[in-house]
Amino acid sequence: MKDSVPTLVGDDTKCGFCTKSCPRMIEDYRPIYTEVFGDAERDSALGVFLQAYALRNADEKIRKRSQDGGVVTGLLLHLLDTEKIDGAIVSGIDPENPWHPMPQVATTSKEIIAASKSRYTRSANLVALAEAIKERKLKQLAVVGTPCHIQAVQRMRLAPLKRIDRAVVMTIGLFCSETFRFDDLMQQKIAGELGVPLEKLRKLDIKGKLLVYPRGAKESLKVPLKDLAQWVEPSCHYCTDFASDFADISVGGAGTPSKWSTVLARTERGQNLIEEMIAASKFLREEVSSEGLDMLRRIARPKVARQPP
């Protein structure tokens, strides 16, 4: 990565794996559904999923530290505690640059909890995947990421890059409409125009608008999304995946009430993990309403419509 852009450091004339793995070097992802899910029935907007859940973490302390229901944090903690993984690929924060995302290999509960909450700016998470496998020699990993991260992992598996296929035992995808350039959103808009120093920013959320929560403030500052459109990362304009269609488990805040998460179990191993946590009373569960799923479909369709006919 150079100035937040993937950059070749030498000629790629032999294997071509970088082209085979890049989520932006393919126009049509539909054929990959067959490779990943076989002939499973696919929702036209949300992809293949076995079960839709409304979930929240039963631990109130974790919920308070999390973006919505604390589901992703809970999944990772459970996987780590039960020794199903020895590390997780997450988006952390640069300790010297408040709110600046940083790819991270989290191997402790403390690191997993510290990486919670959404940043809405790009993080090259898969740089940490290379670190975890090549340098730290970790054998069982969960990968958390936006749709493009999960697409890349699946393309690497299918390439095939066998070391990655063996090491990644769980993929957790995040709902994502778009991400924004850090300098413009965080420094110019939030720190500059809104006057909220990043070290005093408690939380960001998108619920029809960008909601900015300064520490100690009772109300959020609201920014229309149209005001941020100019700062969307260029590659996001080509993405056709809102709900992380190729993950084992997809998670987001849309479609359920505040402090809950909508969760789509897409594979048997993803569904088994969720059911295991519900049975252990680590997750509280409600049904996802048909209205909630329809909302997700409305959000997803503009991206799905970019797919070639």
Contacts in CASP RR format, 6 or more apart in sequence:
PFRMAT RR
TARGET T0000
AUTHOR 0000-0000-0000
METHOD contacts of the structure
MODEL  1
MKDSVPTLVGDDTKCGFCTKSCPRMIEDYRPIYTEVFGDAERDSALGVFL
QAYALRNADEKIRKRSQDGGVVTGLLLHLLDTEKIDGAIVSGIDPENPWH
PMPQVATTSKEIIAASKSRYTRSANLVALAEAIKERKLKQLAVVGTPCHI
QAVQRMRLAPLKRIDRAVVMTIGLFCSETFRFDDLMQQKIAGELGVPLEK
LRKLDIKGKLLVYPRGAKESLKVPLKDLAQWVEPSCHYCTDFASDFADIS
VGGAGTPSKWSTVLARTERGQNLIEEMIAASKFLREEVSSEGLDMLRRIA
RPKVARQPP
1 7 0 8 1.000
1 124 0 8 1.000
1 127 0 8 1.000
4 122 0 8 1.000
4 124 0 8 1.000
4 182 0 8 1.000
6 22 0 8 1.000
6 124 0 8 1.000
8 18 0 8 1.000
12 18 0 8 1.000
12 19 0 8 1.000
17 156 0 8 1.000
17 159 0 8 1.000
17 161 0 8 1.000
19 25 0 8 1.000
20 155 0 8 1.000
20 156 0 8 1.000
20 159 0 8 1.000
21 152 0 8 1.000
21 155 0 8 1.000
21 156 0 8 1.000
21 159 0 8 1.000
21 161 0 8 1.000
22 152 0 8 1.000
22 155 0 8 1.000
23 147 0 8 1.000
23 148 0 8 1.000
23 149 0 8 1.000
23 151 0 8 1.000
23 152 0 8 1.000
23 155 0 8 1.000
23 239 0 8 1.000
24 148 0 8 1.000
24 235 0 8 1.000
24 238 0 8 1.000
26 155 0 8 1.000
27 308 0 8 1.000
28 307 0 8 1.000
28 308 0 8 1.000
29 151 0 8 1.000
29 240 0 8 1.000
29 241 0 8 1.000
29 245 0 8 1.000
29 246 0 8 1.000
29 307 0 8 1.000
30 307 0 8 1.000
32 154 0 8 1.000
32 155 0 8 1.000
32 158 0 8 1.000
32 246 0 8 1.000
33 42 0 8 1.000
33 47 0 8 1.000
33 48 0 8 1.000
33 245 0 8 1.000
35 154 0 8 1.000
35 158 0 8 1.000
36 48 0 8 1.000
36 154 0 8 1.000
36 246 0 8 1.000
37 48 0 8 1.000
37 266 0 8 1.000
37 267 0 8 1.000
40 48 0 8 1.000
41 48 0 8 1.000
42 48 0 8 1.000
43 49 0 8 1.000
43 297 0 8 1.000
44 304 0 8 1.000
45 242 0 8 1.000
45 243 0 8 1.000
45 296 0 8 1.000
45 297 0 8 1.000
45 300 0 8 1.000
45 301 0 8 1.000
45 304 0 8 1.000
46 243 0 8 1.000
46 245 0 8 1.000
46 264 0 8 1.000
46 293 0 8 1.000
46 296 0 8 1.000
46 297 0 8 1.000
46 300 0 8 1.000
47 243 0 8 1.000
47 245 0 8 1.000
47 266 0 8 1.000
48 245 0 8 1.000
48 266 0 8 1.000
49 250 0 8 1.000
49 264 0 8 1.000
49 265 0 8 1.000
49 266 0 8 1.000
50 265 0 8 1.000
50 266 0 8 1.000
50 267 0 8 1.000
50 268 0 8 1.000
50 271 0 8 1.000
51 264 0 8 1.000
51 265 0 8 1.000
51 271 0 8 1.000
51 274 0 8 1.000
52 262 0 8 1.000
52 263 0 8 1.000
52 264 0 8 1.000
52 265 0 8 1.000
52 288 0 8 1.000
52 293 0 8 1.000
53 262 0 8 1.000
53 263 0 8 1.000
53 264 0 8 1.000
53 265 0 8 1.000
53 274 0 8 1.000
53 285 0 8 1.000
53 286 0 8 1.000
53 288 0 8 1.000
54 256 0 8 1.000
54 257 0 8 1.000
54 260 0 8 1.000
54 261 0 8 1.000
54 262 0 8 1.000
54 263 0 8 1.000
54 285 0 8 1.000
54 286 0 8 1.000
54 287 0 8 1.000
54 288 0 8 1.000
55 69 0 8 1.000
55 71 0 8 1.000
55 260 0 8 1.000
55 261 0 8 1.000
55 263 0 8 1.000
55 274 0 8 1.000
55 278 0 8 1.000
55 283 0 8 1.000
55 284 0 8 1.000
55 285 0 8 1.000
55 286 0 8 1.000
56 63 0 8 1.000
56 68 0 8 1.000
56 69 0 8 1.000
56 70 0 8 1.000
56 71 0 8 1.000
56 259 0 8 1.000
56 260 0 8 1.000
56 261 0 8 1.000
56 283 0 8 1.000
56 284 0 8 1.000
57 63 0 8 1.000
57 66 0 8 1.000
57 69 0 8 1.000
57 70 0 8 1.000
57 71 0 8 1.000
57 73 0 8 1.000
57 74 0 8 1.000
57 282 0 8 1.000
57 283 0 8 1.000
57 284 0 8 1.000
58 281 0 8 1.000
58 282 0 8 1.000
58 283 0 8 1.000
58 284 0 8 1.000
59 74 0 8 1.000
59 282 0 8 1.000
62 70 0 8 1.000
62 73 0 8 1.000
62 74 0 8 1.000
62 77 0 8 1.000
62 113 0 8 1.000
62 116 0 8 1.000
63 69 0 8 1.000
63 70 0 8 1.000
63 259 0 8 1.000
65 73 0 8 1.000
65 113 0 8 1.000
65 116 0 8 1.000
65 117 0 8 1.000
66 72 0 8 1.000
66 73 0 8 1.000
66 116 0 8 1.000
66 117 0 8 1.000
67 116 0 8 1.000
67 117 0 8 1.000
67 118 0 8 1.000
67 203 0 8 1.000
67 205 0 8 1.000
67 253 0 8 1.000
68 252 0 8 1.000
68 253 0 8 1.000
68 256 0 8 1.000
68 258 0 8 1.000
68 259 0 8 1.000
68 260 0 8 1.000
68 261 0 8 1.000
69 253 0 8 1.000
69 259 0 8 1.000
69 260 0 8 1.000
69 261 0 8 1.000
70 116 0 8 1.000
70 261 0 8 1.000
71 251 0 8 1.000
71 261 0 8 1.000
71 263 0 8 1.000
71 283 0 8 1.000
72 116 0 8 1.000
72 144 0 8 1.000
72 172 0 8 1.000
72 174 0 8 1.000
72 251 0 8 1.000
72 261 0 8 1.000
73 112 0 8 1.000
73 113 0 8 1.000
73 116 0 8 1.000
74 277 0 8 1.000
74 282 0 8 1.000
74 283 0 8 1.000
75 142 0 8 1.000
75 170 0 8 1.000
75 172 0 8 1.000
75 249 0 8 1.000
75 273 0 8 1.000
75 274 0 8 1.000
75 277 0 8 1.000
76 85 0 8 1.000
76 88 0 8 1.000
76 90 0 8 1.000
76 106 0 8 1.000
76 112 0 8 1.000
76 142 0 8 1.000
76 144 0 8 1.000
76 172 0 8 1.000
77 109 0 8 1.000
77 112 0 8 1.000
77 113 0 8 1.000
78 273 0 8 1.000
78 276 0 8 1.000
78 277 0 8 1.000
78 280 0 8 1.000
78 282 0 8 1.000
79 85 0 8 1.000
79 88 0 8 1.000
79 142 0 8 1.000
79 170 0 8 1.000
79 273 0 8 1.000
80 86 0 8 1.000
80 87 0 8 1.000
80 88 0 8 1.000
80 107 0 8 1.000
80 108 0 8 1.000
80 109 0 8 1.000
80 112 0 8 1.000
81 109 0 8 1.000
84 140 0 8 1.000
84 169 0 8 1.000
84 170 0 8 1.000
85 140 0 8 1.000
85 141 0 8 1.000
85 142 0 8 1.000
85 169 0 8 1.000
85 170 0 8 1.000
86 107 0 8 1.000
86 138 0 8 1.000
86 139 0 8 1.000
86 140 0 8 1.000
86 141 0 8 1.000
87 105 0 8 1.000
87 106 0 8 1.000
87 107 0 8 1.000
87 132 0 8 1.000
87 138 0 8 1.000
87 140 0 8 1.000
87 141 0 8 1.000
87 142 0 8 1.000
88 105 0 8 1.000
88 106 0 8 1.000
88 107 0 8 1.000
88 112 0 8 1.000
88 141 0 8 1.000
88 142 0 8 1.000
88 143 0 8 1.000
88 144 0 8 1.000
89 103 0 8 1.000
89 104 0 8 1.000
89 105 0 8 1.000
89 106 0 8 1.000
89 125 0 8 1.000
89 126 0 8 1.000
89 128 0 8 1.000
89 129 0 8 1.000
89 132 0 8 1.000
89 141 0 8 1.000
89 142 0 8 1.000
89 143 0 8 1.000
89 144 0 8 1.000
89 145 0 8 1.000
90 104 0 8 1.000
90 106 0 8 1.000
90 111 0 8 1.000
90 112 0 8 1.000
90 115 0 8 1.000
90 125 0 8 1.000
90 128 0 8 1.000
90 144 0 8 1.000
90 145 0 8 1.000
91 101 0 8 1.000
91 102 0 8 1.000
91 103 0 8 1.000
91 104 0 8 1.000
91 115 0 8 1.000
91 119 0 8 1.000
91 123 0 8 1.000
91 125 0 8 1.000
91 144 0 8 1.000
91 145 0 8 1.000
92 101 0 8 1.000
92 102 0 8 1.000
92 103 0 8 1.000
92 104 0 8 1.000
92 106 0 8 1.000
92 114 0 8 1.000
92 115 0 8 1.000
92 123 0 8 1.000
93 99 0 8 1.000
93 100 0 8 1.000
93 101 0 8 1.000
93 102 0 8 1.000
93 114 0 8 1.000
93 115 0 8 1.000
93 119 0 8 1.000
94 100 0 8 1.000
94 101 0 8 1.000
94 102 0 8 1.000
98 197 0 8 1.000
98 198 0 8 1.000
98 199 0 8 1.000
98 201 0 8 1.000
99 119 0 8 1.000
99 121 0 8 1.000
99 186 0 8 1.000
99 198 0 8 1.000
99 201 0 8 1.000
100 121 0 8 1.000
100 182 0 8 1.000
100 186 0 8 1.000
101 119 0 8 1.000
101 121 0 8 1.000
101 122 0 8 1.000
101 123 0 8 1.000
101 182 0 8 1.000
102 123 0 8 1.000
103 123 0 8 1.000
103 124 0 8 1.000
103 125 0 8 1.000
103 126 0 8 1.000
103 127 0 8 1.000
103 128 0 8 1.000
103 131 0 8 1.000
104 111 0 8 1.000
104 115 0 8 1.000
104 128 0 8 1.000
105 128 0 8 1.000
105 131 0 8 1.000
105 132 0 8 1.000
105 136 0 8 1.000
105 138 0 8 1.000
106 112 0 8 1.000
106 115 0 8 1.000
107 136 0 8 1.000
107 138 0 8 1.000
117 203 0 8 1.000
117 204 0 8 1.000
118 174 0 8 1.000
118 204 0 8 1.000
118 205 0 8 1.000
118 206 0 8 1.000
119 204 0 8 1.000
120 179 0 8 1.000
120 180 0 8 1.000
120 185 0 8 1.000
120 204 0 8 1.000
120 206 0 8 1.000
120 210 0 8 1.000
121 179 0 8 1.000
121 180 0 8 1.000
121 181 0 8 1.000
121 182 0 8 1.000
121 185 0 8 1.000
121 186 0 8 1.000
122 179 0 8 1.000
122 181 0 8 1.000
122 182 0 8 1.000
122 233 0 8 1.000
125 143 0 8 1.000
125 144 0 8 1.000
125 145 0 8 1.000
125 149 0 8 1.000
126 143 0 8 1.000
126 149 0 8 1.000
126 152 0 8 1.000
126 153 0 8 1.000
129 141 0 8 1.000
129 143 0 8 1.000
129 153 0 8 1.000
129 164 0 8 1.000
129 168 0 8 1.000
132 138 0 8 1.000
132 141 0 8 1.000
132 167 0 8 1.000
133 141 0 8 1.000
133 163 0 8 1.000
133 164 0 8 1.000
133 167 0 8 1.000
138 167 0 8 1.000
139 166 0 8 1.000
139 167 0 8 1.000
140 167 0 8 1.000
140 169 0 8 1.000
141 167 0 8 1.000
141 168 0 8 1.000
141 169 0 8 1.000
141 170 0 8 1.000
142 168 0 8 1.000
142 169 0 8 1.000
142 170 0 8 1.000
142 171 0 8 1.000
142 172 0 8 1.000
143 149 0 8 1.000
143 150 0 8 1.000
143 153 0 8 1.000
143 168 0 8 1.000
143 170 0 8 1.000
143 171 0 8 1.000
143 172 0 8 1.000
144 172 0 8 1.000
144 173 0 8 1.000
144 174 0 8 1.000
145 172 0 8 1.000
145 173 0 8 1.000
145 174 0 8 1.000
145 244 0 8 1.000
146 173 0 8 1.000
146 174 0 8 1.000
146 176 0 8 1.000
146 179 0 8 1.000
146 244 0 8 1.000
147 173 0 8 1.000
147 174 0 8 1.000
147 176 0 8 1.000
147 239 0 8 1.000
147 241 0 8 1.000
147 242 0 8 1.000
147 243 0 8 1.000
147 244 0 8 1.000
147 245 0 8 1.000
147 246 0 8 1.000
148 235 0 8 1.000
148 239 0 8 1.000
148 241 0 8 1.000
149 173 0 8 1.000
150 171 0 8 1.000
150 173 0 8 1.000
150 244 0 8 1.000
150 246 0 8 1.000
150 247 0 8 1.000
151 241 0 8 1.000
151 246 0 8 1.000
153 164 0 8 1.000
153 168 0 8 1.000
153 171 0 8 1.000
153 246 0 8 1.000
154 171 0 8 1.000
154 246 0 8 1.000
156 164 0 8 1.000
156 165 0 8 1.000
157 164 0 8 1.000
157 165 0 8 1.000
157 168 0 8 1.000
169 269 0 8 1.000
170 248 0 8 1.000
170 249 0 8 1.000
170 269 0 8 1.000
170 270 0 8 1.000
170 273 0 8 1.000
171 246 0 8 1.000
171 247 0 8 1.000
171 248 0 8 1.000
171 249 0 8 1.000
172 247 0 8 1.000
172 248 0 8 1.000
172 249 0 8 1.000
172 250 0 8 1.000
172 251 0 8 1.000
173 244 0 8 1.000
173 247 0 8 1.000
173 249 0 8 1.000
173 250 0 8 1.000
173 251 0 8 1.000
174 244 0 8 1.000
174 250 0 8 1.000
174 251 0 8 1.000
174 252 0 8 1.000
175 242 0 8 1.000
175 243 0 8 1.000
175 244 0 8 1.000
175 250 0 8 1.000
175 251 0 8 1.000
175 252 0 8 1.000
175 253 0 8 1.000
175 254 0 8 1.000
175 262 0 8 1.000
175 296 0 8 1.000
175 299 0 8 1.000
176 239 0 8 1.000
176 242 0 8 1.000
176 244 0 8 1.000
177 206 0 8 1.000
177 242 0 8 1.000
177 299 0 8 1.000
177 303 0 8 1.000
178 232 0 8 1.000
178 233 0 8 1.000
178 236 0 8 1.000
178 239 0 8 1.000
179 232 0 8 1.000
179 233 0 8 1.000
179 236 0 8 1.000
180 228 0 8 1.000
180 231 0 8 1.000
180 232 0 8 1.000
180 233 0 8 1.000
181 231 0 8 1.000
181 232 0 8 1.000
181 233 0 8 1.000
184 230 0 8 1.000
184 231 0 8 1.000
185 228 0 8 1.000
185 231 0 8 1.000
186 198 0 8 1.000
187 198 0 8 1.000
189 223 0 8 1.000
189 227 0 8 1.000
189 228 0 8 1.000
189 231 0 8 1.000
190 196 0 8 1.000
190 198 0 8 1.000
190 201 0 8 1.000
190 212 0 8 1.000
191 197 0 8 1.000
191 198 0 8 1.000
194 212 0 8 1.000
194 221 0 8 1.000
194 223 0 8 1.000
196 212 0 8 1.000
196 214 0 8 1.000
196 221 0 8 1.000
200 214 0 8 1.000
200 215 0 8 1.000
201 212 0 8 1.000
201 213 0 8 1.000
201 214 0 8 1.000
201 215 0 8 1.000
202 213 0 8 1.000
202 214 0 8 1.000
202 215 0 8 1.000
202 216 0 8 1.000
202 217 0 8 1.000
203 211 0 8 1.000
203 213 0 8 1.000
204 210 0 8 1.000
204 211 0 8 1.000
204 212 0 8 1.000
204 213 0 8 1.000
205 211 0 8 1.000
205 213 0 8 1.000
205 220 0 8 1.000
206 225 0 8 1.000
208 225 0 8 1.000
209 222 0 8 1.000
209 223 0 8 1.000
209 224 0 8 1.000
209 225 0 8 1.000
210 222 0 8 1.000
210 223 0 8 1.000
210 224 0 8 1.000
210 225 0 8 1.000
210 228 0 8 1.000
211 220 0 8 1.000
211 221 0 8 1.000
211 222 0 8 1.000
211 223 0 8 1.000
212 220 0 8 1.000
212 221 0 8 1.000
212 222 0 8 1.000
212 223 0 8 1.000
213 220 0 8 1.000
213 221 0 8 1.000
214 221 0 8 1.000
238 306 0 8 1.000
239 303 0 8 1.000
239 306 0 8 1.000
240 303 0 8 1.000
240 304 0 8 1.000
240 306 0 8 1.000
240 307 0 8 1.000
241 303 0 8 1.000
241 304 0 8 1.000
242 296 0 8 1.000
242 299 0 8 1.000
242 300 0 8 1.000
242 303 0 8 1.000
242 304 0 8 1.000
243 250 0 8 1.000
243 264 0 8 1.000
243 296 0 8 1.000
243 300 0 8 1.000
244 250 0 8 1.000
245 266 0 8 1.000
246 266 0 8 1.000
247 266 0 8 1.000
248 265 0 8 1.000
248 266 0 8 1.000
248 267 0 8 1.000
248 269 0 8 1.000
248 270 0 8 1.000
248 273 0 8 1.000
249 263 0 8 1.000
249 264 0 8 1.000
249 265 0 8 1.000
249 266 0 8 1.000
249 267 0 8 1.000
249 270 0 8 1.000
249 273 0 8 1.000
249 274 0 8 1.000
250 263 0 8 1.000
250 264 0 8 1.000
250 266 0 8 1.000
251 261 0 8 1.000
251 262 0 8 1.000
251 263 0 8 1.000
251 264 0 8 1.000
252 261 0 8 1.000
252 262 0 8 1.000
252 263 0 8 1.000
253 260 0 8 1.000
253 261 0 8 1.000
253 262 0 8 1.000
254 262 0 8 1.000
254 292 0 8 1.000
254 295 0 8 1.000
254 296 0 8 1.000
254 299 0 8 1.000
255 262 0 8 1.000
255 288 0 8 1.000
255 289 0 8 1.000
255 291 0 8 1.000
255 292 0 8 1.000
255 293 0 8 1.000
255 295 0 8 1.000
255 296 0 8 1.000
256 262 0 8 1.000
256 286 0 8 1.000
256 288 0 8 1.000
256 292 0 8 1.000
260 286 0 8 1.000
262 288 0 8 1.000
262 292 0 8 1.000
262 296 0 8 1.000
263 274 0 8 1.000
265 271 0 8 1.000
265 274 0 8 1.000
274 283 0 8 1.000
277 283 0 8 1.000
278 285 0 8 1.000
END
